[in-house]
Amino acid sequence: AESPNAHCVAPARMPSSSIACLEHVNINSDSPIEACTFYLDGMGFVQDPRQGALVAGKVYINNVMWLTAGINQLHIPITSRGCSGAERNVLRGIIGLAYEDIEGLCSRLESIETALAGTQFRWSMRDESTVDICGPDGNRFLAHQQPAGARDTRGFHPGPPSLCLGFQYVELDCPTGAAPAIAAYYKHYFEAAVEVRQQGLPAQTAVILTGGTEHCTELRYAERADYACTPEAPYSLASYGIHLCVYMPDELLPLTMQRLADDGLLWDNPRFGSLDRSLGSSQFRCKDIVDVKARKRHEGPLPLVMEMEHEVRLASHDTSPFLAQEPYTVAGREPVPRLVVSEVSSFEKDWPAVRAEKNAATVGYMPSAMLVHDVDIDDVEYLRHDDKPFLATIFKPLGQGPFPVVLEVHGGCWCRGSREKSRPTNVALAQRGVIVVAIDFRTCAYPASLADIHYAVRWAKGEAPSWNGVPECIGLLGTSSGAHQAMLLGLRPGDPRYAVLPPPPGPQGAVVDGTVSYVIMLSPVMDPLGRYQYAKGRRADVKPPADFNAELILSLHDQYWGSEEAMAEGAPARILRRGEKTALPPTLVIHHQYESPHPRPDVDSFVEEFRRAGGQVAVHVLPGTFPGPSRSSYWMNDDVRAPAANKVLRDMAGFAQQHCQQ
């Protein structure tokens, strides 16, 4: 039937919404070859190489496809290959898509007519700038001609640009009279910008605005007299049991989650329980759209308006498009340009048996509340050399605790910087339940700086109980040269040069040592001598860019180290390669794909040597470059509310908490 809103496209400028993005729609299919032909060859979507089976550097589909259209995606689980749910989903509604080249789209659709003969695929021109399309499974799309500026460039999925610029709207059918209640639901729980449009008498459409001020995707619920209100099956197994994935700012999502939890509306979908559990507190699900205005009329559960599963994610979620501020590719994962049955047959599974096994084994996962703590900040003197005091700023989360403790070692090429450099990051990390102790220490003096940091570790172990911290769980966090010093001390807690200062005062001072529970390194300098040679242009494996300030880097290296021999002696990868007996604290490394101040081969070499020695190291590589437009905000003067920053903060807090529970 004709949609009353079919001619309406989302305007380019709309009020900013608390829902940052309606990112994907999840629609099952049991016909993977036909789906690939339609979406990739016909509609001009692009396969996301992060999802699929990797064979000799090529990515083939296994049990799900992620298909990119601008900042948006369709997720197509292949139900013949082990995914639970209905064998195929048919969306009750229509998806509006933006294309700059409508003629090119029509040519592509014409080219797949023979391949999709016998399916429900069809298409027709509604007018010179609009194409009505039905996919092989019966899902409907309306393609609208739009200028190139309709592409939302706030974030990117990996791969080349798609012919489709993105979603203009997702319109879903809903029961007659339901639109006002649906709009109220999104306004109450999500704080979304909403409106109710009259589409004729008496039908109405609830419109939920998602996106920013420049680009807006409308989520619409259009009242339909023929809407079937009686469920055909449990939602997760119904043919209409799709789900929508929305992203919210990290500071707003916990509030939405808490409101839904208070009304018993979080949903533990058994189909995705293991996925939600593996992703922890970065996402949750809800399904029942309820009438919140009924709260004033009666007690008890709120009346159900309709079912629609939502996967709600942090903007800093691991697969968020907002983590990349420029187009990028994933090294070593090249999607095949056209799927061939023989290439994917080895991934086929017995669908009924796998579904039964999954439904029997999977327990739904309900994430705990995402707490954001208030923070108390104190400055204290922890060390004195002659008449000069050295201070520590303690960022203490307020709450039940006890909390893990991390000492923050500032960067600055060993000779610059102070404990104030990372203040925004330290506050944000404390809000996530980690006590951060940012310390000043002697700079431009090796090994004197390590002696001060070693003393600070021992001092923190004695003071941690008074901060509501765990004295047995003291870690180190550093950026750039601070990361280098954190790892150097992590490897050598018993080095007499580093442990030279007398014990801290108090009963605990004489019995604690400099051993740490974990190390977190952001954009580390892992080989001082390697970077020195890099700055001099002596290396064959990597060269600095033309704008690299080699003169400054070389000067600061010389001031701190004094000689190339000392640089080699204090290089963590070289220490491990020499077979020196060391501690191996669990380590998290976070860096960009390319960073001109920090040669990538040095980081890779350290990770390889650390693992070879038996150590556990997790490596998180962020898209983009540093310095550059996609710089992540763990660099202190960036916005700690940005998605990339929130991901880094969440990863760090989770790592600290994980290694304090072991």
N, C-alpha and C positions, 0 to 999 in steps of 0.2 A: 504494500500500500504506500501511497505517496506520503512523505513526511511533510507536515505543514511548515517546517523550518528549513526545508532542503535548499532553498535559495539563499539562506542567511549564512554568511561567513563571519568569523570572529574578526572584529576590527583590530587594526595594528596596534593601537594604543588603548590600554585599559588601566584601571587602578591596580596597583601592585597587590597581589593576594598572598595570604599566609601559606597557600599551597604553591610551592615554587615551580612545580612542573607536574603535569600529567604525563608521565614518562613512557609507560608502555601498557598495552592491552594484551592479556594472555588468552590465546584461543587455541584449543586443541585441534589437531588434524591427524587423520590416519592415512593420509596420502602425501608423503613427503616429497616425492618427485613432482607431483602436480603443484604442490605448494611452492616449491622452489621455482618451477617454471613460471607460475603466476606472479609471485612477489619479486623475484630477482630479474627474470627475463622480461616480464611484462610491465610491472608497476615501477621498476627502477629503484627498488629498495637495495640495500647493501648488507651482505652477511657480516655480522660482528665476529671477528676471529677469536674472541675470548671464549666463546662457547662452541664446543664440538670436540671431536676425537682427533688428536694430533698423530698423524702418520707421516714420517719422513718429511717433516716441516710443512705438510699440508693439513688444513683443517677440514674435516668432513663432519657432517651432522651425525650425531648419535641419538640422543633421546629428546633433544630440543634444539630449535633454531632461534637465534636472536637476529631479527631483521631490522635494519636501521633506516629511518626516514627522518633526516635532519637530527634534531635533538630527541626525537621520539623513536619508539621501537614497537614492533609486534613480536611477542614471544610465542612461538609455535611449538608446543610439546608434541612429539610424535608418539601417539598412543600405541602404535604397533611396536614400539621399542622400549616399553617398560614404564611409561608415565601413567599414573593413576588418573582417574577422572573419566568423563564421557569420551567415547571413541572420537567424536568430533563435536566442536562447539559451533553454534550459529548465534551470533550476536543479535539480540533483539533490539535492532536499531540500525544505525549507519555511522560510518566514520568519514568525516570531511577532510580531504587532503589538499595540500597546496602544491601547484606545479607552475613553474615559469614557462615551460615549453609544452603546451597542450598538444600541439601537432606531433611532437616527438613521442609523447605518451601514446597517442592514438596509433602511431606506426608500430610501436612495441606491442600494443594489445593485438593489433591485426596479425603480427608475426607469430603469436602463440595460439591462434584460433585452432589450427590443425592439431597441435599437441594436446589441447584440452578439450577436443571434441568428445562428447559423451559425458562431460561433467556439467555442472550448473553454470559454468563460465559464460558470461555474455557482457556486451558493452554497447553503449549507444551515446551519441551526442545529444545532450539536452538542449544546448544552444552552442554558439561558437566558442564559448569559454568554459563550458561545464560538461563533464563526461560522467555518465551513470554507469557503474561497474558492479558486476556480481562475480565473486570469486568461485573457484571450483567447488568449495564446500558450502556455498550459499551465503557467504558474508558479503554485505553491501558496502560500497564506497562511493563517494561523490568527489570527483576531482575538480578543483576550482583553479582557474588561471590567476596567478598572483605574481607580483614583481619579485625579483631575487631577494629583496630586503625582507621578505616574509620568512626567510630562514632564521631561526633562533640561534644566535651565536654566543649565548651565555655559557655554553658548554658543548662538549663533543664526545661522541663515541668513536672508537678507533676505526680506521679504514678511510677509503676515498669518499668524497661527497656523494650523497645519493641524489638521483634525479628528482625524487620527491623532496620538497622543501620541509615537510613536516605536517603534523596534525593541525588542522584548523579547529576542529571540534570533534568530540565523540558524543553522539546523541543516542540515548537509551530510551526504550519504551518504559512507561510506568503506568500504574492504575489511574483511572479517572479520579480526580480530586486530590491526588497525592502530591502535586507539585509544591504547594506551600509548605507542607510538612517536610519534604525533602530539602528544600532551601533552608528551613529552620534547623534541620539536622546538621548540615555543613557549617552553618553560621555558628551554632552552639559548640560543637565538638572541635571543629577545625579552625574556627575564627576566619572562615573564608569570606571573600566578597561574593555576594549572591544577589540574584534578582529573580522575580517571577514575571514572565512575559505572557501576555494573552495571545493565543494563537487561533482565536476564533471562539465562539460560544458553544459550550462552556469550557473548552479545553484550554489548559495552560501548560507552560514549560518552565521548569526550574532550571536556572542557569548558574553554574558555579564557575567562577573565573579562576584560572590557574595560570601562573606565569608572572612576568614582570611588567613594567610600564611600557616597554617597547614591543613585547610579543605576548600574546595571550591565547591560550587554548581553552575553549569553552567545554565544560562537561555539562551536557544537557540531559534533562529527564523530561520527555514529552509525553503528556497524558494520551493514552489510546483507549478507546472504548472496548477494543477487542483484546486487551491485555489479559492473559490468563493468570489469575491470582493463586490457583491451586497448584502447589508444587508437584512436579512430575516424579521427583526423586530427591534424596538428600542433595543439597546444593552442590557439593563437591563432585557428584556423579551426574548431575543434570546436564542436558545438552546446552542449556543457557548458562551453565556455571562458569562463566569467564571470571577473570579478575582484572581490576585496574590497579596500576602501581603509581603512587604519587610520592613526590619528594617534598619534604618540609624543611625549613631552616632548623638547624640543630637546637637552637634555643627555644623553639616553639613546639617541636614534636613531643617532648616529655609532658607538656601540659595537655596536649590532645590525648595522649595515651592515658594519662591519669583520669581525665574526664570520662573516657570510654570505659576504663577499668572500674570507676566508681559506679557506673550503671550496668556493669556486667556484660559489656559489649565487645571485649577482646575475644577473638576466635582462635581456637587451636585446631585449624584445619589439618586433619590427619594426612592429607596429601602432601603438605609442605612442612610437616613437623620437623624432620631432620634438617631441612634447609634453614628454617628459622632458628633452630637450636645452634647450628654451626655459625650463624651470623650474630648470635648473642643479642645485645640490646640495640643493634643498629636498625632494626625493623620490627614491625609487628603486623598483625592482621585483625581486621574487623569485618563483619558481614551484614548484620541486621541494621537497616535504616529504620529508626524508630521515630515516633511522634513526640518530640520533647515538650511540646506545648500541653500534652495530656497530663503532665506532672501536676498541673494545677487542678485537674478535674478528679483525679483518683490516685490512690496509693497502689504500690505494687509495680511489677515490670511495665515498662512503657510499651504501648501498642506497636506491633510491627507494621511498617508501611510496605516494605519490599526488601528483598535480599539482593545484595551486590557486594561481592568480596572486594576488599581494599587491601593491598599490600602497601604499608606506609613506611617510608624509609627516611633516614637522615640524609640531608644534603651531602654529608661526608661519607655516605655508604661506599663500600669498596668498589661498586660498579657505577657510581654516580657520574653522569656526564659533566657535572660541575667541577670535577677534579681536574679537567683539562680545559684550559682557556684558549687552546689553539688545536688545529687538526693534528692527529698523530697516528702512528702505526704501532703494531705489536711485533717486535722482532721475533723471528723464528716461527710465526704462525701466519701462514698465507692461505686464505680461503681458496678452495677450488672454484674456478670460474663457472663450472657447470657440473652438476652432480650426475654421476653415472651409477646405475643400479649395482653393477658388479663391485664398485668401489666401496659401497656402504653395506653390502649384504652381510658382512661379518659382524655388524653391530645389531642385526635383527635379534629380537627376543620374543619369547612366547608371551604375548600381551596378557591373556587371561591369567596365566600362572603368576606372572610378575605382579600384576595388580593385586591378586589375592595375597601374595607374600608381603607386599608393601603394606597393605591395609592391616594385615595381622601384626606386623612388626613395628610399625611406626606409631609412636605416642605423640600426641599434639604437644606443642611447646608453647608455654605462656611466659614471655619475658618478664623479668622483674622490672619495677618502676625505674625509670632513668633519672636518678637523683642529681640535682644540681645544688651543691653545697654553698652556703655563705662562707666567706673566707676571712680569717683574722690574720693580720700582718704585723710582725714585730721585727725590729732591728736590734741585734745584740752583738756585743763584742765576743768573739770566740777565741781570738789569738792576738798576741802582741809581740812585736819584734822591736826591742829597744823602747822608744817612746811612741811608736806608731801602732795604733790599733787596727785590727783587721775585723771587719764586720760580716755578719751573716743576716740575710733577710729571710725570715721564716714565714711561709705561706701555709697556714693551718686551716684545713676544712673543718667546719663546725658540724658535728653530728656524732652518731653513736661510736664509730670507729671500732677498734683501733685501725689506723691507716698505714699503708706503706710509706716509706720515707725515701726521697731521692735528693741527693746533693747535686745542684746544678753548677757546672763548671763552665764559665763563659768562654767564648771564643775571642778572636782578635789577633790571630797569627802569633800567639804566645806573648806578645808584648803590648797589646792594646786591650781595651774593653774593661768592663766592670760588672759587678753583680746586678746593676740596674738595667743592663742591656736587654735582658729577657723578661722584664717585669710583666708585660701583658701576657706572654706565654705562661709564665709561672702562676699568675692568678688563675688563668683559664684551666691549667692542669690541676690546681688545688680544688677548683670547683668540681672537678671530676673525681675527687676522693683520694688525692695523693698529697702528702705533705712535701712541699718543695723547700729546700734550704739552699738559697743562692749565696755563694761565698765569694768574697774577695780573697786574693792570695798574691804572693809576690810574682811579678811578671818579669819577662826578659831575663830569667835566671834559671838555668837547668843545672842540677835537679831541685833547686830550692822551691819551685812551684809545686813539684810533686810532694815535697815534704809537708807543705802547708795543706795540700788536699788530703794527704794521708792522715794528718792530725785531725782535720775536720771530720773524717769518717769515724775516727775513734771517739771524738767529742760527741758526734751525733748519736752514736750508739748509747752513750751514757745519758743523753738528754731526751731521747725519743719518748720514753714513758711520760714525761711531763708535757709533751706535745700531743698526747693521745696517739702515739705512733708505735710501730712494732720494732723494737731494738734489734731483733734478729733479721730484720728485712730492710737493710740500708743499701740503696743502689746509687749509681752515678749516671748523670745525664750531662752530655756536652754537645756543643755545636762546633764544627770545624776544628780548630786547634784544641778547643775544650774537649771535644770528642776524643781526640788523640790522647790527651792527658788522662781522661777517664779510663780509656782502655789500657793505657800503659800501667796505671795503678791497679786496674783489675787483674792484669796478668801478673804483676809483681807486688802483691801486698806485703811480702816479707822482705823486700829489698832493703838492706840497712841504710842506703842513701835516702830512701823515701821515709823510713821509720825513724829518722834521726832525732826528731823533736821529742822531748820528755812527755810522759803521759799527761792527759788532761787531768785537772783536779777532780776530786770526788772518789768515792769508793770503787766505781767501775773503771776508772781511768787506767789502772795498772793491769787489768785483766783482758781488756778488749784489744783486738788487732785491727789491721786495715783491710781485712777481707770484705768484699762486697757481694751482695746477693745477685746482682744483675747490673748490666751496663746498657744504656741507651745512647746511640750515637746518631746525630743528625749531620748529614753532609760532612763526614769526617775527613781529616787529613791522616791517611793511614801509613804513609811512608814519607817522612820529612826529607830524606835524601832523594827519593824519587821525585818529589815535587820541586826540590831545588834544581835537579837536573832538567826537569820539565821547563822551569822558568828560564833556564839558561839555553833552552833549545837543543839539548844534547840527546834527547830520547828519540828513538826511531818509531816507537809504538804509538806515541801521542804527541801532538804539538799544541802549544797555546795559541789562542786566537790573536788576531792583530791588535786588538784593544786591551790585551792582558797587561797589567801593570807589573811587569817582571822586576823592574828596579826596586819597587817597594817590597815585593815578596822576598827577594834575595836579601835585602837589607835586614828585614826582620828575622829571617832565618839565621843570618850571621850573628845578630845580636843575641838571640836566645841560645843557639847551639854552640857557636864558637868554632866548630870544625865539621867537616863532612863525616869524619869518623864518629863524632857524637851523634849526628843525625842517623847514621846507620845503626848505631848501638841502641837508639831509642825508637826504632821503627817496629811496630808490632808484628807485621808480616815477616820481617827479617828475623825477629826474635824467635818466632815459631819455626821458621825455615831452618834456623841454626840448631834446632832441637833443644833449646833452653827449657828447663823444667819450669812450668808456669801454672798458675791457676787458670781456670777456663770458666768464668762466670757466664751464665746465659746472657745472650746479647741480641739486641734489636738494632738493625741498621736501617735508616731511612734516608733516601737521597733521590735526586731527580735522574732522569734518563741521561742527561748531560749537564755537567757543572764545570765551567771553565776553571774555577779555583781548585778543584779537587779531582785529579785525574782518575777516571773510572777504572782503568786497569789496576790501580793500587788498591781500590776497594775490593774488586773481584779477587785479587790475589790474597788479600787478608782473609776474606770469607772462605776461600778454598783451603788455606793453611789452617784456619781455626777449626774447620770441620774435619780436616785430616788428623788433627791432634786430638779429636774426640769431643770438641766443644759443640754446643747448640747455638746456632745463630739464625735468626729470622731476618730476611731482607725484604723491605718494602720499597719498590721503585715507583716514584711519582711521575706522571707524564710531564713532558715539557723540559725546559732548560732553566738553569740559573747561571748568571742573571738573565732575566727575560720576562716577558709578559705573564708567564704562568708560574712565576716564583711563588713558592708556598710560604704561608705566613708563619712558619716557625722561625723565619728570619724576622728579628724582633720588631721591626717597624712596620710590618704588614698587618692586615686586619685579621685578628684571631677569630673573627666570626665567619670568615670565608670558608666554603666547603673543604678546600684542600687543607686549611689549618685545622678544622674540626676533625678531619680524618686523622691527621698526625697526632692531635691531642688524644683522640679516642684510642688510637693504637698504643700510645705511650702509657696511658692510664691502665688499659687492659693488660699490658705486658707487666707493669709493676704489680698489679693486683694478682695476676696469675702466679707470679713467682714468689708472692708472699703467702700463697695458700698451699704451696707444695711442702 
